[in-house]
Amino acid sequence: MNVDRDIKKRWMVFALVNLALVILIFGALIAGFGAYVATAQRDAVREGARDYAHDLAILGAEGVRAAIDGGSALTVDTPEYLFALYTVTGGRVIFETADEFLELNAPALGGRAEESRQENVGGHAFETYTVEVFSEEGNEDARYYVKTFAPCDGLNSALEEISVYCIPFVIVFIVAAVVFSFVWGYIAIKPIMTDYVKQKDFINDMSHEIRTPLAVIKGNLENVLASPDSKVADQAEMLYASLDEVDYMTDISSGLLNIVRGKSAGRSKETKMSDVITEAVDMFADMATMANKALIANIEYCDIPVDREKIKQLASVLIENAVKYTREGDRITVRLKNTKDGCVFSVSDTGIGVPKAELESLFDRFYRAENVKDIPGTGLGLSIAKAIMEGMGGTIKAAANVPCGLEIVCAFKRQ
């Protein structure tokens, strides 16, 4: 659809706003979920180290030392955690552990009791927890602490990998969000764009087409005013000419409005297709007979439900055109035929026809073939028919009739 710069700008702004909202909302959800997962995993490790430290504290300093020395006093079986016993006395800290890694690196007591910390020991990450333990040795100057070490290298590596893998995901997400935003923006603004284009086309077409009639009317009125003493009978020719131009402008405006309404027409499922076509044929039968033209109808029963007024208008346009552009003695044939997918409505005549090169242009607004320039008309009839067919989801085509004349074929699909 061709739209002007203002509509494109509005579409872009609308799409960008949608994009920002999508990224903010879903980005926040994804970031929040990632943060929740990372926090939950780290909290689980911290809770494990804390629970292990409290379980060891129940054993007391002697029990922990016995466990370090290989005794049977330790009842807690959590091999993934390391632990050490710290004895603080007289400004000295005595470090005891059964783990070779901790013994080699001798991590400091550090921090405060009942506190979780992240520490680096020997180039490896640990979550630590320290708790004070009771001792039965009776040394009042000594204080005893158990410190547990939960390895976090695997957890940190996993979180780093998640961060790395998130990069392509974020890129894909942004691309998808851009596409979604522009498509969503187009879908949302399409009705506005359509109405805007219809309104603009109507104004442009009207302003273009009424210039000549207005100029004629203005000129005629100026001539009438130039002879104020003349009688109406003396100015009748110019007045009649002005009235003809008014009628022409009325036809133009009505035709353009019918085009706009035809494209947005809904379907009223109250009337059968064959009933409407039969009614339209009966309406033009006397006109054709008075013009000495044969109007032949071959209408099969068709139960497709349609909007009565729209189909009647469609049939009227096609039959009236056929009667208008045929000579005395010509034949107009109206057919309605059932098909597998729906039905086909056609109007053909043996009249003056249209050059093959101009068939594709017949449905353009205000277009009139070269061989009908002398016959009065606005060039809007087939445009109205096309708008009606598009509004109903059907198709309309023009073709040369055999042996002469024109055939208009309308195909309706069964819903």
Secondary structure, DSSP 8 states (H G I E B T S, - for coil): ----HHHHHHHHHHHHHHHHHHHHHHHHHHHHHHHHHHHHHHHHHHHHHHHHHHHHHHHHHHHHHHHHTT-S------TTSEEEEEEEETTEEEEE-S-HHHHHH-----S-TTEEEEEEETTEEEEEEEEEE--SS--TT-EEEEEEEEE-HHHHHHHHHHHHHHHHHHHHHHHHHHHHHHHHHHHHHHHHHHHHHHHHHHHHHHHHHTHHHHHHHHHHHHHHHH-TTS-GGGGHHHHHHHHHHHHHHHHHHHHHHHHHHHHT----TTEEHHHHHHHHHHHHHHHHHHTT-EEEEEE-----EE-HHHHHHHHHHHHHHHHHTS-TT-EEEEEEEE-SSEEEEEEEESSS---GGGGGGTTSTT---GGGTTS---S-HHHHHHHHHHHTT-EEEEEE-SSSSEEEEEEEE--
